[in-house]
Amino acid sequence: MTNLQPDSITTDGLMEAYPVLRANSFGSWTANNVASERTFLRKVVPLIFVAKLIVLASLLGLAGFAVLVTHGLLRIIVQVCLGAVLAHATELIHQCLHRTATGRASRDQALGMLIATPLGISFWRYLTDHFRHHKDVTKESFSYNYQRMESKSLPIRITGFLLHLSMLNHFAGTLKWIGFAFAGKVEEKLSETNPKPNQMVISRIRRDYLVMAALLCLAFMVSVTFRTDILIQLWLIPMIIGWAPIHALIELPEHWRCETFSTNPRLNTRSIRASKLAQWYVNNNCNHVGHHHDINVAMERLPEHESRLMAQEPFKYFEESYPRFYYRFFRYLLAGKY
């Protein structure tokens, strides 16, 4: 079970996790050796995240320009690609949640909010839900349809999968929470969660949704005033046909059909061996067992962290590639066999 305290792995815990650390060619490892290893795994290099943001901005600009100069079927394809870039951006929000982007809370939170808000994601609500997820993997930050997809009924499984891909619950939920923000009911709704966020976080969640409302109003006014559908083409359509299904598919392997009743990351989480390109695209989300084992390990160090964990004991839920996982998933979806 991952502890959410800043220093969640003790010296003894790290020694237990990595038997290879117990001894080297010079004899037994000391507490200093283990502390050094932990520092290495958790070291945040801000320039790496800056480079990720530069690549993200470049891809958004390129895809956005392509949407503007294309038409018909080609434009739809490009809009899906733009949505795919937004799905990659969502993985960067996840890094900001854990303060492993630049390593400074204020900067990571600001960058996370900048990316999250146009996607209808409250950074502060995502933060609250996500740390709850690390304590109990059945509690998701987004509303998915895993239960339906695991039904014995084929029609229900297919319906669940289509709802999962559409992320309809996310879009409806965003509008609902905007309504709560205007009605002053955010605190009331958050009081139903356990633990309830503190007052500062509650006010920030409300602010997030009010900013979303302002963006929607601004987009509407620009569209009506200038009689243009540019924001629909560059924002709304890519969100619906690109971002939503691709984000849902990225998240799908993490815990689906794992032993989610367990608190052991080796049992309740899945990792996938991915190519370098896929590792970049999902921001090492493929190394999910390692992430749940220690949430403070820098995203860039997760592959190395996992290789050491695997040297101790292979993971129970591990796939050789994304295509292999999705083959097994769709076989289950259509035939009920995993």
Residue frames relative to the residue before (quaternion, step in Angstrom):
aa qw qx qy qz dx dy dz
M 1.0000 0.0000 0.0000 0.0000 0.00 0.00 0.00
T 0.3682 -0.7414 0.5176 0.2163 3.56 -0.78 0.97
N 0.2864 -0.7314 0.5961 0.1665 3.52 -0.91 0.99
L 0.3811 -0.7619 0.4818 0.2054 3.57 -0.94 0.82
Q 0.4255 0.6822 -0.4857 0.3431 3.56 1.22 0.21
P 0.6601 -0.5454 0.3338 0.3943 3.61 -1.09 0.65
D 0.7710 0.2049 -0.1315 0.5884 3.60 0.99 -0.77
S 0.0397 -0.8783 0.4765 -0.0029 3.51 0.45 1.25
I 0.7357 0.3488 -0.2349 0.5310 3.60 1.12 -0.48
T 0.2983 -0.7575 0.5563 0.1665 3.53 -0.70 1.10
T 0.6955 -0.4335 0.3446 0.4577 3.55 -1.29 0.11
D 0.6657 0.4946 -0.3036 0.4692 3.57 0.89 -0.91
G 0.6516 0.5325 -0.3157 0.4383 3.55 0.99 -0.84
L 0.6654 0.4922 -0.3050 0.4711 3.55 0.96 -0.83
M 0.6205 0.5350 -0.3370 0.4639 3.58 1.05 -0.76
E 0.6629 0.4995 -0.3028 0.4684 3.55 1.01 -0.83
A 0.6670 0.5102 -0.3028 0.4506 3.56 1.01 -0.83
Y 0.7932 0.2101 -0.0940 0.5637 3.56 1.03 -0.79
P 0.2129 -0.7975 0.5505 0.1248 3.64 0.01 1.18
V 0.5839 0.5963 -0.3761 0.4025 3.57 1.13 -0.64
L 0.6354 0.5437 -0.3328 0.4357 3.58 1.18 -0.47
R 0.5502 0.6635 -0.3930 0.3204 3.57 1.18 -0.47
A 0.8068 -0.0004 0.0085 0.5907 3.53 1.11 -0.57
N 0.0710 -0.7585 0.6421 0.0850 3.52 -1.23 0.53
S 0.7712 -0.3733 0.2266 0.4632 3.56 -1.24 -0.14
F 0.6962 0.4559 -0.2758 0.4811 3.58 1.22 -0.29
G 0.7144 -0.4193 0.2606 0.4959 3.58 1.25 0.16
S 0.7873 -0.3345 0.2246 0.4668 3.56 -1.25 -0.34
W 0.4685 -0.6440 0.5311 0.2893 3.48 -1.23 0.68
T 0.3298 -0.7327 0.5637 0.1913 3.53 -1.10 0.77
A 0.6916 -0.4391 0.3573 0.4485 3.54 -1.33 0.10
N 0.6147 0.5551 -0.3463 0.4406 3.59 1.09 -0.68
N 0.6275 0.5362 -0.3354 0.4541 3.58 1.04 -0.78
V 0.6780 0.4915 -0.2852 0.4663 3.54 0.93 -0.96
A 0.6372 0.5204 -0.3259 0.4657 3.59 0.97 -0.84
S 0.6375 0.5262 -0.3188 0.4639 3.57 1.04 -0.79
E 0.6450 0.5170 -0.3141 0.4670 3.57 1.00 -0.84
R 0.6520 0.5079 -0.3122 0.4685 3.56 0.95 -0.87
T 0.6387 0.5238 -0.3213 0.4630 3.59 0.98 -0.83
F 0.6363 0.5371 -0.3192 0.4525 3.57 1.02 -0.85
L 0.6854 0.4945 -0.2863 0.4513 3.58 0.87 -0.97
R 0.7573 0.3970 -0.1985 0.4791 3.57 1.04 -0.77
K 0.4415 0.7113 -0.4548 0.3039 3.57 1.24 -0.01
V 0.2062 -0.7771 0.5878 0.0899 3.56 -0.80 1.06
V 0.1407 -0.7711 0.6176 0.0645 3.56 -0.87 1.00
P 0.3601 -0.7874 0.4533 0.2117 3.63 -0.12 1.24
L 0.6287 0.5690 -0.3462 0.4014 3.60 0.99 -0.77
I 0.5828 0.5712 -0.3787 0.4367 3.59 1.13 -0.56
F 0.6855 0.4618 -0.2900 0.4824 3.57 0.92 -0.88
V 0.5908 0.5522 -0.3661 0.4605 3.60 1.06 -0.65
A 0.6461 0.5094 -0.3158 0.4726 3.57 0.99 -0.84
K 0.6250 0.5314 -0.3356 0.4629 3.60 1.02 -0.76
L 0.6652 0.4993 -0.3053 0.4636 3.58 0.97 -0.83
I 0.6264 0.5289 -0.3395 0.4612 3.59 1.03 -0.72
V 0.6468 0.4998 -0.3107 0.4851 3.58 0.99 -0.85
L 0.6403 0.5293 -0.3210 0.4548 3.59 0.96 -0.88
A 0.6730 0.4936 -0.3003 0.4618 3.59 0.84 -0.97
S 0.6430 0.5270 -0.3195 0.4548 3.59 1.00 -0.82
L 0.6767 0.4895 -0.2894 0.4676 3.57 0.94 -0.91
L 0.6342 0.5206 -0.3290 0.4675 3.58 1.03 -0.77
G 0.6566 0.5102 -0.3039 0.4651 3.58 0.97 -0.86
L 0.6674 0.5044 -0.2948 0.4617 3.55 0.93 -0.94
A 0.6900 0.4709 -0.2806 0.4727 3.58 0.86 -0.98
G 0.6388 0.5308 -0.3250 0.4523 3.58 1.01 -0.79
F 0.6461 0.5083 -0.3112 0.4768 3.56 0.97 -0.85
A 0.6482 0.5286 -0.3151 0.4485 3.56 0.99 -0.87
V 0.6126 0.5382 -0.3478 0.4627 3.60 1.06 -0.71
L 0.6868 0.5126 -0.2873 0.4278 3.57 0.91 -0.92
V 0.7648 0.3805 -0.2034 0.4784 3.61 1.00 -0.72
T 0.6626 0.4669 -0.3212 0.4896 3.60 1.23 0.10
H 0.1852 -0.7759 0.5956 0.0943 3.54 -1.31 0.30
G 0.8120 0.3142 -0.1974 0.4505 3.53 -1.32 0.27
L 0.8420 -0.1333 0.1247 0.5076 3.53 -1.12 -0.82
L 0.6295 0.5433 -0.3397 0.4395 3.59 0.97 -0.81
R 0.6364 0.5184 -0.3315 0.4652 3.59 1.01 -0.79
I 0.6348 0.5287 -0.3368 0.4517 3.61 0.96 -0.80
I 0.6395 0.5203 -0.3186 0.4677 3.57 0.99 -0.86
V 0.6677 0.4911 -0.2978 0.4736 3.57 0.94 -0.90
Q 0.6298 0.5302 -0.3377 0.4564 3.61 1.03 -0.69
V 0.6030 0.5254 -0.3498 0.4878 3.57 1.11 -0.64
C 0.6418 0.5182 -0.3150 0.4694 3.58 1.01 -0.83
L 0.6322 0.5118 -0.3308 0.4785 3.59 1.01 -0.77
G 0.6367 0.5167 -0.3181 0.4758 3.57 1.02 -0.76
A 0.6232 0.5412 -0.3340 0.4551 3.56 1.09 -0.72
V 0.6211 0.5215 -0.3342 0.4802 3.57 1.09 -0.70
L 0.6461 0.5120 -0.3166 0.4693 3.59 1.02 -0.78
A 0.6147 0.5329 -0.3441 0.4687 3.59 1.11 -0.66
H 0.6192 0.5142 -0.3320 0.4918 3.59 1.07 -0.71
A 0.6293 0.5428 -0.3304 0.4474 3.58 1.00 -0.82
T 0.6196 0.5582 -0.3431 0.4322 3.59 1.05 -0.74
E 0.6263 0.5220 -0.3387 0.4697 3.58 1.10 -0.63
L 0.6191 0.5207 -0.3469 0.4746 3.59 1.15 -0.51
I 0.5685 0.5616 -0.3866 0.4604 3.61 1.14 -0.57
H 0.6249 0.5573 -0.3274 0.4379 3.56 0.97 -0.91
Q 0.6513 0.5016 -0.3170 0.4730 3.59 0.99 -0.79
C 0.6338 0.5274 -0.3296 0.4599 3.59 1.04 -0.74
L 0.5849 0.5847 -0.3692 0.4240 3.59 1.06 -0.70
H 0.7553 0.4076 -0.1987 0.4732 3.55 0.96 -0.95
R 0.4177 -0.7308 0.4447 0.3062 3.58 1.33 0.11
T 0.5106 0.6120 -0.4494 0.4035 3.58 1.02 0.79
A 0.4170 0.6893 -0.4765 0.3520 3.57 1.23 0.50
T 0.7979 0.0058 0.0222 0.6024 3.58 0.53 -1.20
G 0.5166 -0.6680 0.3989 0.3576 3.57 1.26 -0.22
R 0.6839 0.4036 -0.2882 0.5351 3.58 1.25 -0.06
A 0.5201 -0.6954 0.3983 0.2955 3.56 -0.64 1.17
S 0.6851 0.5028 -0.3084 0.4275 3.60 0.75 -0.99
R 0.6734 0.4827 -0.3004 0.4726 3.59 0.96 -0.85
D 0.6681 0.5067 -0.3058 0.4510 3.58 0.88 -0.93
Q 0.6539 0.5055 -0.3158 0.4660 3.57 0.99 -0.80
A 0.6542 0.5111 -0.3160 0.4592 3.59 0.94 -0.84
L 0.6710 0.4846 -0.2965 0.4765 3.58 0.94 -0.89
G 0.6332 0.5374 -0.3241 0.4531 3.56 1.01 -0.82
M 0.6698 0.4907 -0.2983 0.4708 3.59 0.93 -0.88
L 0.6213 0.5600 -0.3359 0.4331 3.58 1.02 -0.81
I 0.7078 0.4323 -0.2558 0.4967 3.59 0.98 -0.85
A 0.7076 0.5186 -0.2712 0.3961 3.57 0.89 -0.98
T 0.6495 0.5878 -0.3376 0.3444 3.58 0.82 -0.99
P 0.6872 0.4629 -0.3186 0.4604 3.68 0.80 -0.80
L 0.6609 0.4976 -0.3044 0.4722 3.60 1.24 -0.36
G 0.5266 -0.6478 0.4030 0.3751 3.57 1.27 0.12
I 0.5321 0.6049 -0.4038 0.4335 3.56 1.22 0.54
S 0.2878 -0.7178 0.6058 0.1868 3.57 -0.83 0.97
F 0.4126 -0.7290 0.4849 0.2515 3.57 -0.49 1.17
W 0.7144 0.4704 -0.2721 0.4408 3.57 0.86 -0.94
R 0.6328 0.4823 -0.3439 0.4987 3.58 1.10 -0.53
Y 0.6033 0.5449 -0.3386 0.4739 3.58 1.07 -0.75
L 0.6397 0.5313 -0.3179 0.4554 3.58 0.96 -0.87
T 0.6734 0.4994 -0.2872 0.4633 3.57 0.88 -0.98
D 0.6949 0.4738 -0.2720 0.4676 3.56 0.87 -1.00
H 0.6651 0.5436 -0.3133 0.4050 3.55 0.96 -0.87
F 0.6736 0.4657 -0.3106 0.4826 3.59 0.94 -0.74
R 0.5779 0.5330 -0.3776 0.4893 3.56 1.20 -0.43
H 0.6162 0.5542 -0.3276 0.4537 3.57 1.10 -0.76
H 0.6587 0.5072 -0.3192 0.4549 3.60 1.01 -0.72
K 0.6463 0.4725 -0.3242 0.5040 3.57 1.22 -0.31
D 0.7819 0.0436 0.0122 0.6217 3.56 1.13 -0.71
V 0.3133 -0.8103 0.4634 0.1748 3.58 -0.19 1.29
T 0.5688 0.5874 -0.4001 0.4139 3.62 1.18 -0.18
K 0.6429 0.4766 -0.3209 0.5066 3.59 1.25 -0.29
E 0.1194 -0.8329 0.5403 0.0098 3.56 -0.31 1.31
S 0.5354 -0.6150 0.4740 0.3324 3.54 -1.21 0.56
F 0.7435 0.2689 -0.1642 0.5899 3.58 1.13 -0.71
S 0.4682 -0.6679 0.5018 0.2880 3.55 -1.21 0.51
Y 0.0357 -0.8118 0.5820 -0.0298 3.56 -0.36 1.28
N 0.4325 -0.7014 0.5126 0.2412 3.57 -1.32 0.03
Y 0.0931 0.8443 -0.5211 0.0835 3.57 0.94 0.90
Q 0.6374 0.5549 -0.3440 0.4092 3.59 0.92 -0.85
R 0.6656 0.4888 -0.3053 0.4742 3.56 0.90 -0.90
M 0.6757 0.5100 -0.3051 0.4361 3.59 0.93 -0.83
E 0.6925 0.4371 -0.2779 0.5021 3.59 1.21 -0.31
S 0.3853 0.7379 -0.4712 0.2915 3.60 1.28 0.20
K 0.5237 -0.6177 0.4845 0.3309 3.57 -1.22 0.44
S 0.6387 0.5289 -0.3112 0.4641 3.57 1.27 -0.38
L 0.4653 -0.6949 0.4766 0.2711 3.60 -0.74 1.04
P 0.6651 0.4933 -0.3343 0.4501 3.68 0.78 -0.83
I 0.6582 0.4969 -0.3185 0.4675 3.58 0.99 -0.79
R 0.6273 0.5293 -0.3368 0.4614 3.59 1.02 -0.79
I 0.6721 0.4915 -0.2993 0.4659 3.59 0.89 -0.91
T 0.6377 0.5217 -0.3205 0.4673 3.58 0.98 -0.86
G 0.6514 0.5198 -0.3033 0.4620 3.56 0.96 -0.91
F 0.6588 0.5103 -0.3090 0.4584 3.57 0.97 -0.86
L 0.6630 0.4995 -0.3096 0.4638 3.59 0.93 -0.84
L 0.6378 0.5006 -0.3208 0.4895 3.58 1.04 -0.74
H 0.6137 0.5458 -0.3344 0.4622 3.57 1.07 -0.79
L 0.6857 0.4894 -0.2844 0.4577 3.58 0.85 -0.98
S 0.6883 0.5081 -0.2894 0.4294 3.57 0.93 -0.88
M 0.1793 -0.8005 0.5336 0.2057 3.57 1.19 -0.66
L 0.1355 0.8303 -0.5203 0.1468 3.53 1.13 0.79
N 0.6316 0.5453 -0.3325 0.4395 3.57 1.02 -0.78
H 0.6298 0.5334 -0.3361 0.4537 3.58 1.07 -0.71
F 0.6852 0.4840 -0.2928 0.4588 3.59 0.83 -0.99
A 0.6628 0.4881 -0.3029 0.4803 3.58 0.96 -0.88
G 0.6493 0.5315 -0.3126 0.4452 3.56 1.01 -0.82
T 0.6195 0.5423 -0.3409 0.4537 3.58 1.04 -0.76
L 0.6680 0.4856 -0.3009 0.4768 3.60 0.90 -0.89
K 0.6346 0.5354 -0.3261 0.4520 3.58 1.03 -0.80
W 0.6981 0.4638 -0.2776 0.4694 3.58 0.91 -0.91
I 0.5656 0.5508 -0.3896 0.4743 3.59 1.16 -0.46
G 0.6355 0.5227 -0.3141 0.4736 3.56 1.06 -0.79
F 0.6326 0.5213 -0.3252 0.4714 3.59 1.01 -0.82
A 0.6410 0.5384 -0.3253 0.4398 3.59 0.99 -0.85
F 0.6828 0.4725 -0.2859 0.4783 3.58 0.94 -0.87
A 0.7099 0.4523 -0.2544 0.4761 3.57 1.05 -0.79
G 0.4543 -0.7011 0.4421 0.3266 3.61 1.25 -0.08
K 0.5069 0.6758 -0.3986 0.3571 3.59 1.17 0.55
V 0.3478 0.7629 -0.4898 0.2391 3.60 1.23 0.17
E 0.6692 0.4959 -0.3068 0.4605 3.59 0.86 -0.93
E 0.6336 0.5402 -0.3272 0.4468 3.56 0.98 -0.84
K 0.6933 0.4700 -0.2777 0.4705 3.58 0.91 -0.91
L 0.6715 0.4907 -0.2990 0.4679 3.58 1.02 -0.76
S 0.5718 0.5972 -0.3834 0.4116 3.59 1.17 -0.45
E 0.5891 0.5746 -0.3592 0.4402 3.57 1.29 -0.30
T 0.6255 0.5234 -0.3392 0.4687 3.58 1.27 -0.26
N 0.1898 -0.7740 0.5948 0.1055 3.56 -1.23 0.44
P 0.4969 -0.3236 -0.7884 0.1639 1.52 -1.19 2.20
K 0.5494 -0.6005 0.4645 0.3491 3.55 -1.19 0.52
P 0.4906 -0.6578 0.4746 0.3186 3.63 -0.91 0.84
N 0.5404 -0.6080 0.4558 0.3613 3.55 -1.20 0.46
Q 0.7326 -0.4645 0.2809 0.4107 3.56 -1.30 0.32
M 0.6285 0.5425 -0.3425 0.4397 3.58 1.00 -0.77
V 0.6740 0.4848 -0.2945 0.4732 3.59 0.91 -0.92
I 0.6183 0.5475 -0.3392 0.4505 3.59 1.00 -0.80
S 0.6775 0.4835 -0.2989 0.4667 3.58 0.88 -0.91
R 0.6543 0.5062 -0.3166 0.4641 3.59 1.05 -0.70
I 0.6094 0.5307 -0.3512 0.4729 3.58 1.07 -0.66
R 0.6466 0.5109 -0.3147 0.4710 3.58 0.95 -0.88
R 0.6392 0.5272 -0.3236 0.4570 3.56 0.99 -0.85
D 0.6124 0.5647 -0.3487 0.4296 3.59 0.97 -0.86
Y 0.7217 0.4467 -0.2583 0.4615 3.57 0.82 -0.99
L 0.6157 0.5250 -0.3526 0.4701 3.58 1.10 -0.57
V 0.6195 0.5216 -0.3384 0.4793 3.60 1.07 -0.69
M 0.6232 0.5273 -0.3400 0.4669 3.60 1.01 -0.78
A 0.6409 0.5209 -0.3222 0.4627 3.56 0.95 -0.86
A 0.6458 0.5171 -0.3160 0.4644 3.58 0.98 -0.84
L 0.6431 0.5194 -0.3197 0.4631 3.59 1.01 -0.82
L 0.6510 0.5111 -0.3154 0.4642 3.58 0.97 -0.84
C 0.6507 0.5094 -0.3074 0.4718 3.59 1.00 -0.85
L 0.6499 0.5156 -0.3084 0.4655 3.56 0.97 -0.88
A 0.6500 0.5156 -0.3129 0.4624 3.57 0.96 -0.90
F 0.6487 0.5168 -0.3124 0.4632 3.58 0.99 -0.83
M 0.6758 0.4975 -0.2964 0.4560 3.58 0.89 -0.93
V 0.6370 0.5165 -0.3268 0.4697 3.59 0.99 -0.82
S 0.6644 0.5165 -0.3036 0.4468 3.57 0.93 -0.94
V 0.6979 0.4612 -0.2730 0.4751 3.60 0.93 -0.89
T 0.6714 0.5218 -0.3017 0.4311 3.58 0.87 -0.99
F 0.7924 0.3013 -0.1448 0.5103 3.57 0.85 -0.99
R 0.3523 -0.7672 0.4689 0.2595 3.56 1.36 0.10
T 0.4717 0.6560 -0.4404 0.3914 3.53 0.80 1.07
D 0.2726 -0.7455 0.5813 0.1790 3.54 -1.20 0.55
I 0.2670 0.8182 -0.4789 0.1729 3.56 1.27 0.34
L 0.6778 0.4818 -0.3004 0.4671 3.59 0.97 -0.80
I 0.5997 0.5319 -0.3581 0.4787 3.57 1.13 -0.56
Q 0.6889 0.4867 -0.2775 0.4599 3.58 0.95 -0.90
L 0.7539 0.4038 -0.2073 0.4751 3.58 1.01 -0.84
W 0.7832 0.3275 -0.1470 0.5076 3.59 1.13 -0.52
L 0.7712 0.3979 -0.2290 0.4410 3.57 0.43 -1.22
I 0.7074 0.4619 -0.2819 0.4547 3.59 0.73 -1.01
P 0.6591 0.4835 -0.3383 0.4661 3.68 0.84 -0.76
M 0.6077 0.5533 -0.3527 0.4474 3.59 1.08 -0.66
I 0.7248 0.4579 -0.2464 0.4519 3.56 0.88 -0.99
I 0.8014 0.3193 -0.1658 0.4777 3.60 0.74 -1.00
G 0.7504 0.3659 -0.2125 0.5078 3.59 1.22 -0.29
W 0.7438 0.4311 -0.2482 0.4465 3.54 0.48 -1.21
A 0.6905 0.5189 -0.3037 0.4022 3.59 0.70 -1.07
P 0.7430 0.3993 -0.2722 0.4630 3.66 0.58 -0.98
I 0.6653 0.5018 -0.3249 0.4473 3.60 0.96 -0.76
H 0.6315 0.5125 -0.3360 0.4751 3.59 0.97 -0.77
A 0.6463 0.5253 -0.3188 0.4525 3.59 0.95 -0.89
L 0.6767 0.4872 -0.2944 0.4669 3.60 0.98 -0.80
I 0.6077 0.5450 -0.3530 0.4573 3.60 1.09 -0.64
E 0.7184 0.4587 -0.2483 0.4602 3.55 0.94 -0.94
L 0.5245 0.7072 -0.3827 0.2798 3.57 1.12 -0.68
P 0.7291 0.4618 -0.2937 0.4109 3.66 0.71 -0.90
E 0.4871 0.7316 -0.4195 0.2268 3.59 1.10 -0.64
H 0.8409 0.0074 0.0470 0.5392 3.60 0.73 -1.02
W 0.4081 0.7452 -0.4608 0.2565 3.58 1.25 -0.04
R 0.8545 0.0016 -0.0788 0.5134 3.55 -0.81 1.16
C 0.4296 0.6241 -0.5105 0.4066 3.57 1.12 0.68
E 0.6071 -0.5556 0.4172 0.3855 3.58 -1.29 0.11
T 0.0806 -0.8721 0.4822 0.0182 3.53 0.53 1.26
F 0.5583 0.5832 -0.4006 0.4333 3.60 1.25 -0.15
S 0.6184 0.5504 -0.3339 0.4506 3.58 1.26 -0.37
T 0.3597 -0.7082 0.5576 0.2413 3.56 -1.25 0.42
N 0.5324 0.6211 -0.3956 0.4175 3.58 1.32 0.13
P 0.4209 -0.7326 0.4682 0.2588 3.64 -0.53 1.11
R 0.5995 0.5634 -0.3657 0.4353 3.60 1.13 -0.50
L 0.7393 0.3953 -0.2094 0.5033 3.58 1.21 -0.47
N 0.7664 0.3908 -0.2077 0.4655 3.60 1.02 -0.73
T 0.7369 0.3694 -0.1896 0.5335 3.59 1.30 -0.07
R 0.2613 -0.7617 0.5759 0.1408 3.57 -1.18 0.61
S 0.1434 -0.7458 0.6415 0.1081 3.53 -1.18 0.68
I 0.2042 -0.7724 0.5944 0.0918 3.55 -1.24 0.53
R 0.3784 -0.6821 0.5681 0.2622 3.57 -1.00 0.80
A 0.0217 -0.8338 0.5493 -0.0514 3.57 -0.57 1.15
S 0.5683 -0.5693 0.4687 0.3650 3.54 -1.27 0.42
K 0.6766 -0.4788 0.3587 0.4294 3.57 -1.25 0.26
L 0.6409 0.5226 -0.3259 0.4582 3.58 1.01 -0.81
A 0.6723 0.4841 -0.2963 0.4753 3.58 0.92 -0.90
Q 0.6093 0.5467 -0.3506 0.4549 3.60 1.04 -0.73
W 0.6538 0.4922 -0.3135 0.4816 3.57 0.96 -0.84
Y 0.6855 0.5200 -0.3059 0.4076 3.57 0.79 -1.03
V 0.7622 0.3235 -0.1957 0.5254 3.62 0.91 -0.85
N 0.4127 -0.7380 0.4462 0.2932 3.57 1.33 0.19
N 0.6644 -0.5375 0.2671 0.4454 3.55 1.00 1.03
N 0.2842 0.7483 -0.5368 0.2668 3.57 1.11 0.64
C 0.5288 0.6310 -0.3942 0.4085 3.56 1.28 -0.34
N 0.6819 0.4392 -0.2698 0.5190 3.60 1.19 -0.53
H 0.1159 0.8772 -0.4600 0.0739 3.53 0.92 0.97
V 0.5841 0.5563 -0.3884 0.4456 3.60 1.09 -0.54
G 0.6599 0.5069 -0.3036 0.4641 3.57 0.93 -0.90
H 0.6375 0.5289 -0.3285 0.4539 3.57 1.02 -0.77
H 0.6980 0.4418 -0.2813 0.4884 3.59 0.91 -0.83
H 0.5824 0.5764 -0.3776 0.4313 3.59 1.15 -0.46
D 0.7790 -0.0795 0.0600 0.6191 3.57 1.05 -0.79
I 0.2820 -0.8118 0.4923 0.1383 3.57 -0.24 1.29
N 0.6459 0.5462 -0.3183 0.4280 3.59 1.23 -0.25
V 0.4760 0.6458 -0.4535 0.3882 3.58 1.27 -0.05
A 0.5046 -0.6523 0.4723 0.3112 3.58 -0.89 0.93
M 0.5946 -0.6025 0.3935 0.3587 3.59 -0.98 0.84
E 0.6582 0.5267 -0.3101 0.4395 3.57 1.01 -0.80
R 0.6967 0.4653 -0.2642 0.4779 3.60 1.19 -0.48
L 0.4459 0.7355 -0.4387 0.2603 3.60 1.23 -0.18
P 0.6347 0.5176 -0.3691 0.4393 3.67 0.87 -0.71
E 0.6660 0.4880 -0.3015 0.4769 3.58 0.98 -0.82
H 0.6207 0.5429 -0.3281 0.4607 3.56 1.04 -0.83
E 0.6917 0.4813 -0.2822 0.4585 3.58 0.89 -0.90
S 0.6270 0.5403 -0.3577 0.4324 3.58 0.96 -0.75
R 0.6571 0.4922 -0.3097 0.4796 3.58 1.08 -0.65
L 0.6271 0.5134 -0.3367 0.4795 3.56 1.07 -0.70
M 0.6606 0.5130 -0.3014 0.4579 3.58 1.00 -0.86
A 0.5988 0.5649 -0.3609 0.4381 3.58 1.14 -0.60
Q 0.6353 0.5178 -0.3199 0.4752 3.55 1.18 -0.60
E 0.7666 -0.1831 0.1817 0.5881 3.55 0.86 -1.03
P 0.4775 -0.6773 0.4693 0.3050 3.64 -0.77 0.95
F 0.4990 -0.6401 0.4921 0.3148 3.56 -1.14 0.66
K 0.5097 -0.6493 0.4662 0.3182 3.58 -1.04 0.70
Y 0.7785 0.2283 -0.1216 0.5719 3.58 1.01 -0.83
F 0.2795 0.7422 -0.5413 0.2793 3.51 -0.07 1.37
E 0.1391 -0.7934 0.5895 0.0596 3.56 -0.86 0.99
E 0.5273 -0.6663 0.4410 0.2889 3.55 -1.09 0.78
S 0.7991 -0.0473 0.0393 0.5980 3.60 1.20 -0.42
Y 0.6258 -0.5188 0.4134 0.4103 3.57 -1.27 0.25
P 0.6408 0.5117 -0.3575 0.4470 3.66 0.85 -0.78
R 0.6330 0.5310 -0.3379 0.4508 3.60 1.01 -0.75
F 0.6508 0.5042 -0.3258 0.4648 3.59 0.94 -0.82
Y 0.7108 0.4611 -0.2837 0.4490 3.59 0.77 -1.00
Y 0.5664 0.5617 -0.3849 0.4643 3.61 1.14 -0.50
R 0.6891 0.4669 -0.2801 0.4783 3.57 0.87 -0.95
F 0.6337 0.5350 -0.3347 0.4475 3.57 1.03 -0.78
F 0.7137 0.4439 -0.2726 0.4682 3.60 0.76 -0.98
R 0.5810 0.5466 -0.3800 0.4683 3.59 1.13 -0.49
Y 0.6534 0.4885 -0.3113 0.4874 3.57 1.01 -0.77
L 0.6457 0.5453 -0.3229 0.4259 3.55 0.92 -0.95
L 0.7750 0.3740 -0.1827 0.4755 3.58 0.87 -0.97
A 0.8084 0.2515 -0.1193 0.5186 3.59 1.04 -0.72
G 0.4687 -0.6959 0.4377 0.3233 3.58 1.22 -0.15
K 0.6251 0.5035 -0.3426 0.4882 3.60 1.27 0.34
Y 0.2158 -0.7941 0.5566 0.1147 3.57 -0.71 1.06
